[in-house]
Amino acid sequence: MTEQIQIKEKQTSAAVSIFSNLTLILIKVSAGILSGSISVLSEALHSFADLSASCLAYFSVSKSSKPADEDHPFGHGKYEDLAGFIEAILIILTSLYILFVACEKIIVKGGNYEIQTNIGISIMLLSVIVNWFVSSYLNKVAIKTDSMALKTDAEHLRADIYSSIGIIAGLFAVKITGLSILDPIIAIFVAAIILRTGIKLTKQSSNNLLDGSLPKEDKNIIDETIKTFEAHGVVGTKQIRTSKSGSKRLIQMTILLPSGMTLIETHNICDKIETEIRKKLKNCDIIIHAEPFCICSQK
């Protein structure tokens, strides 16, 4: 029942993100055209990438919630990782396009064009407020459900907040100094922030897609848990493999037990280890293989 509630919560948060981004796109495009600001138009494009990311997030959390089947015995969690990777690529492409348009404004027009700063400042302030609430909500749900897609979406919107603040500062500078060239310069600064976020998220999502191991903190928890069972006969571990599929942690390990231990005793210890790990690491799929420890075989 709890899992179904989490799935519903993830879908709802993704839908909220779609609605907010669609609304901001319409407002920013109108404001960009009316104000003549390339930085405001760049933010409209950024929001369009946000909308694409939100749609991907909604699709991925819906697909990843499906139970394991014959074709996907380990579940559908990779849909979230794939969506996170595509979203990150969209962020990078958006930043490069903004950079291109801003440089074109400086080179072709010499940075001299008329800007209605008041319109741009008002819309950017509204964007900061809306994205702060939505990104905080998405981040909260992402942490609760351990969703890579929602985490990427939240980071996407957070980058939007920082870039919007930068644009507001730039438009104020244009208004005070009358130097319109500051507008494309600020747009370049915005592109740099977005690019940094995209590269960071690409690394995170690709690690999961390529079955990279769990973070060091998670692996330390696994090691420490196994050590607590040394008093129950666990001699050590031969191999521990970890990876992540969406929000599910996949853990496979081989433990060494005394050769004289019965099958029932071995089974009970494996069950207890799984229970303890699940208490400390949520949403785990654990496979434990037990091997007899023989001193003579170690020589």
N, C-alpha and C positions, 0 to 999 in steps of 0.2 A: 504493500500500500504506500509506503514511504517513497519507493522508487517511482511510482506513478505520479505522486505529488510533485517530485523533483522534475520529472519530465514535463508536466503541465506548467510548472514554474519557469522552466527554461524556454518553452514555446511562447509563453506569455511575454517574457522579457524581450525575446527576439522580435515579437510583433510590435511591442512598444517602441523599440529602436527603429523599426521600419517606418512607423507612422511619424515619429519625430524627425527623422532624416528627410522624408518626403516633404514635410511641411517646411523645413529649413531650406531645402533646395529651391522651392518656389519663391520663398521670400528673398533669398540671397541672389538668385538670378535677376529678379526684378530690381533689387537694390543695386546690383552691379551695373546693370544697364542704365539705370537712372543716374547713378553717381559717376559713372565713367571710370571707376576704380578697378584696376587690374588685380589688386590684392583681394578685393571683395569678390570678384569673379572667380579668382583662384580658389577662394573658400567655397564658392558654389560648386566648383568642380570637385573639391575635396569632399563635400557633403554627398555628391553623387557617388563617389567611391564608398563613402560610409553607407549609403543606401544599398549598394551592391553587396557590401560586406554583411549588412543586416539580413538581407534576403538569403545569402548563403548560410548565415548562422541559423536562421529559421529552418531552412531546408535540412541542414546537417543535424540539428538536434532532433528533428522529427525522424530522420532516417536512423540515427545512431541509437534511438530508443527502442528499435525493433529487437526482439530477442534473437539469440543465436539460432541458425537453421543449418540445413545440410550443406549449403554453399558457403555459409559464413559461420563455421563452428566456434569461432572466438568472438562472435558478436559483430556489430556494425559500428563500433566506436571510432574506427579509422575515418569515417565520414566527417567527424568533427575536426580531426587533424588535417584532412585534405582541405576542408573549408577554411580552416585557419591559415593554411599555406597560400591558398588562392587569394584570400583577403590581404595577406601581407604583400603579395606580388602586386595587387591592385594599389596598395598604399605607395609602393615604390614607383609604379608607373605614373601615378597621380603627381608625385613630387617632381618627377622628371619633366612632365608636361608643363607644370607651373613654372619650373625653372626656364624652360624654353620660351614660353610666352613672355615672361618678365624680361628676359634678356633681349627678346625681339623689341619690346617697348623701349628699352634703353638705346639699342643700336639704331633702330629704324626711325623712331620719333625723338630720340635724344632725351627721352624722359619728360618732354614738354607736352602736356595735354591737360584739359580742364577736368577737375574733380569736384564733385559735390560731397564734401566731407561729412556733413551732418547726417545725411542719409546712411552713409556707410557705417559711421560710428554707432548709430542707433540700432542698426540691424546686427552688427557684431556683438553688441552688448546683449541683445536678445539671444543670440546664438550661444554665448558663453553660459548664460543662465540655464537654458534648456539642456545643453549638452552636459553641464555639471550634474544636474539631477538625473538624467538618463544614464550617464556613464557610471555614476555612483551606484545606481540601482543594478545595472548590468554586472558591475564588478562584484557586488554583494552576492548576486545569484551565481556568478561564475565560481567564486570561492566556495560557496555552499555546495554546489553540484560538481565542482572540479571540471568545468567545461572549458575546453581550449577554444572553441568557436566563440563563446560569449566573452571569454577573457580577451581575445583578439579584438572583438567588436568594442569592448569597453576601452581598450588601449587606443583604438582608432578614434573614438570620440574624445578621449583625453588629449590626444595630439591636436584635435580640432580646437579644443579649449585654449591650449597654449598658442596655437597659430592665430586664433581670433584675437587674443589679448595683444599679440604682436602687431596685428593689423590695426587695432584700435590706437595703439601707441603711434604707429606710423601715420595714420590719418590725422591724429592730433598734431603731429609734427608738421604735416603738410598744411594744415589749417593755420598754424602759428607762423610758419616760415614762408609759405607760398611756394615751396619747392616741390613740384609734382614728381620729380625724379625719385623722391623718397618712397613713393608708392610701389614701383617695381622692385626697389631695393628691399623693402619689407617683404614683398612676395617671394624673393629669393631666400630670405631668412626663414619664411614659412616653409618653403620647399625643403630646406635643410632639416628642419625639425621633423617633418613628415617622413623624409627619407631615412633618418635615424631610427624612427619607430618601425618602419617597414623592414629594415634589415634585422633589427632585434627580434621581431615576431617571426620572420622567415626562418631564423636559426632555431627558435623554439619549436615551431610546428614541424619543420623538416626532421628534427631529432626524433619526434614521435613517429613520423611516417616511415623513417628508416630503422625503426625498432631500436633506437638508442636507449641506453639504460636509464633507470630512474635517477632522480637527483641524489647527490651524496647523502643528504639528510635522511632520505627514505631508506637508502641502503644501510646506513648506520643503525637505524631502528631495527631493521631485519637482523643484522649481526648481533646487536645487543639482546634481542629477544631470544635468539638461538642460544646464546651464552647462558641465559638464565635456566636452561634445561640441562646444563652439564651435570647438575646434581641428580638428574633423573636418568642419566645414562648416555646422553648425547656426547660422543667423543669429539666431534667437530663436523665441519662441512667439507665436501669434496668440490662442489660447484654450486654457484648461485647465479642464475640468469634473471634479469629483469627487463621489462619494457612497458610501454603504455599504449593503450588503444582508446582514444577519446578520454573519458574520465576513469576508465578501468585500468588498474595496475595489474600487470601480468607477472607473476613470480614463479620461477621454477628452481628447485634446489635439490641437491643430493646430500643427505646427512649420513654420518657414520655412527652406527650403534653397536654395542657388544654382540658378538656372534652368537652368544647363548640366549639372547632375548627371544621370547616367543613372538609369533606373528601378531597375536592380540595386543601384547605390550607395545610392539612397534607401531601398530595402528593407532593405539591410544595416544602415544607420544606425538605422532604426526598430527592428529586431530587437535591436540592441545596447543601445538606450535602454531597451527593455522588460526585457531581461535584468538591467541594472543596477538598475532600480527594484525588480524582484522580489527582488533580493538584499537590499535595504534595507527593503522593505515586504512582509511575507508576505501570501499569499493575495490576489493582485491580478488583476483582469480589465482589461487595458489595450487601448485602441484609439487608434492614432496616425494622423492624417491629415497628409500632407505637402503643402505648397503651395510653388510656386516664388517666390523672393524677387526682385523686380524693382525696382530703384531708382526707375525712372521712374514706377512705379505708386504709389510712396509720396509723390510730390509733390502 
